[in-house]
Amino acid sequence: MCGIVGAVAERNVVPILLEGLRRLEYRGYDSAGLAVLENDVVKRRRRLGKVAELENELEKTPAAGPIGIAHTRWATHGAPTKANAHPHISGDTVAIVHNGIIENHAILKARLIEAGYEFTSDTDTEVIAHLIHQHLQTDPDLESSVRKTVAELEGAYALVVMSPLKPDTLILAREGCPVVVGLGLGENFVASDVAALLPITRTFMFLEEGDIAVVTRHSVRVTDSENKLVQRKVSESKLSADAVERGEFRHYMLKEIYEQPRALGDTLSERIADGKVLDGIFGPKASDILDKIEHVQIVACGTSYHAGLIARYWIEEYCKLPCSVEIASEYRYRNAVVPPNSVFMTVSQSGETADTLAAVRSAKAKGYLATMAICNVPESSLVRESDLVLMTRAGPEIGVASTKAFTTQLVAFALFALALARHRGMSADEQRHLTNQLVALPSMLERVLSLDAQIEKMAGHFADKHHALFLGRGAQNPVAMEGALKLKEISYIHAEAYPAGELKHGPLALVDEDMPVVTVAPNDDLLEKLKSNLQEVRARGGKLFVFADPNADFEDGDGIYALKMPMHIEEFQAPILYTVPLQLLSYHVAILKGTDVDQPRNLAKSVTVE
């Protein structure tokens, strides 16, 4: 969601804050702002729109100072306006930036209005600023007033507070939203994500739930929710500063699509030996847990949910175990019945998705055998709170529409399914056969990417369209769902996905020559049934766009646009490899539509609020 940056140094921190915001803009870009202490006076600059607008404002009305906070916003409470942009100020003595949602803000706001406070925004964040200011009237200690304030808050927050009353200090508080401290020499920094600070430090401290940190140039002091002094782990980030640069590519999304062969190779690296998946890649207790599993519960959101739906086919096919998949925001609000010896699996690119984290925490009280996370961010909350972990190693993903994160999640699920299958009696020959298919994926994906020019040409048929239908059967149905999601995310074309066999149960009523129908057609046991479903589309005048196995007997014809994959793809490999042409199709359609590919409207990368 929103991006937070802060810095306390001997030098002017404004360039640091701006660079951090640029690197966090994927988290929100409705508005941007910063505040610095200039001669112990709060100087604030805010602009509606992206970080570039804030930069323009600073060229007109400069601000400088050795301590400051900054924010790029994804609107939750209050529309995208300059008045709602962060930082928020109270009484010229409290400046604050905030990520999250305060659920009891209405009650607190009413109390503050009664006490004489005037509100200039529609945000829940301004409530926090005024609460801190109110507590300062009776307790002049800034840290103490922040602690009293957060004790009154219900919901999720990462917040950074700055005040002329303590001109050398930033106060951080965390509950449900990520925030990290970047450590420097004679200067320290804070941010929502390590990526924001990579140009200036590689050393980070990660706060835990309920922590409050006092950050100065020379020190970081952390207390926990019980106000006890604690030491938090300091680690070196393995990411490089240029890992989040776009390079030669027009958009991050295209760069990340083309990074997938490398990313899949990294996900597989050192995790297969002698034709089998190594148990130890999931953690030291993995073997014992894998022996006991009798049911798998997968919980995720968005694209990660689609990865879970595909994983279900593999787990049921190869492990012969029941597998349930549910959207995290739904799972956490019902009384789920937990089967005996059930493992609770979550999957998340960021590891900070609020609904997924909440589901994990609720699962721990429900008697699951263990919790397991598939994640791309080693330092994330999800990783720290799970019993077993498998990192996807996709590298930073900046484009809001997930690409390489999704395909590496699928590879991670495939590794898990094969490891579990071995514990369930899969023969060594079958293990070797399937692991060889995984090892072949990076080179095969390179060949799939060679279709880019043909897919770009196909995209021209979608340029004037407003609706699209994606079809799939079996494990390809979640692939169709992911394709539809990509198209709607970045091109704003209304797209739906349906199991192809469900056409006659309603969706067929929508099909006409103005609704393109997209499908993937691997040469598997369901191919002939899929062909019958597609004939239903052609009979109603619908135009078909088919990504097909070279042996699937699809040819261009009247109303049929067939693009053949460059090689035969095995059933186990198909969901991973057939996803990529749909990513490229969505990308090229979005280019033709003239949308903001990397930062589509109303969306953000890391959804850290409910």
Sequence and secondary structure as in RCSB ss.txt:
>XXXX:A:sequence
MCGIVGAVAERNVVPILLEGLRRLEYRGYDSAGLAVLENDVVKRRRRLGKVAELENELEKTPAAGPIGIAHTRWA
THGAPTKANAHPHISGDTVAIVHNGIIENHAILKARLIEAGYEFTSDTDTEVIAHLIHQHLQTDPDLESSVRKTV
AELEGAYALVVMSPLKPDTLILAREGCPVVVGLGLGENFVASDVAALLPITRTFMFLEEGDIAVVTRHSVRVTDS
ENKLVQRKVSESKLSADAVERGEFRHYMLKEIYEQPRALGDTLSERIADGKVLDGIFGPKASDILDKIEHVQIVA
CGTSYHAGLIARYWIEEYCKLPCSVEIASEYRYRNAVVPPNSVFMTVSQSGETADTLAAVRSAKAKGYLATMAIC
NVPESSLVRESDLVLMTRAGPEIGVASTKAFTTQLVAFALFALALARHRGMSADEQRHLTNQLVALPSMLERVLS
LDAQIEKMAGHFADKHHALFLGRGAQNPVAMEGALKLKEISYIHAEAYPAGELKHGPLALVDEDMPVVTVAPNDD
LLEKLKSNLQEVRARGGKLFVFADPNADFEDGDGIYALKMPMHIEEFQAPILYTVPLQLLSYHVAILKGTDVDQP
RNLAKSVTVE
>XXXX:A:secstr
  EEEEEE SS  HHHHHHHHHHHGGG  SEEEEEEEETTEEEEEEEESSHHHHHHHHHHS    SEEEEEEE  
SSS S TTT S EEETTTEEEEEEEEETTHHHHHHHHHHTT    SS SHHHHHHHHHHHHTT   HHHHHHHHH
HH  EEEEEEEE TTSTT EEEEEEBS  EEEE SS EEEESSGGGGTTT SEEEE  TT EEEE SS EEEE T
TS EE   EEE    GGGG  TTSSSHHHHHHHTHHHHHHHHHTTSEETTEE GGGG TTHHHHHHH  EEEEEE
 HHHHHHHHHHHHHHHHHS   EEEEEHHHHTTS     TTEEEEEEESSS  HHHHHHHHHHTTTT SEEEEEE
S TTSHHHHT SEEEE       SSS SHHHHHHHHHHHHHHHHHHHHTT  HHHHHHHHHHHHTHHHHHHHHHT
THHHHHHHHGGGTT SEEEEEE TTHHHHHHHHHHHHHHHH  EEEEEEGGGGGGTGGGG STTS EEEEE SST
THHHHHHHHHHHHHTT  EEEEE TTS    BTTEEEEE SS   TTTHHHHHHHHHHHHHHHHHHHHT  SSS 
TT  SS    
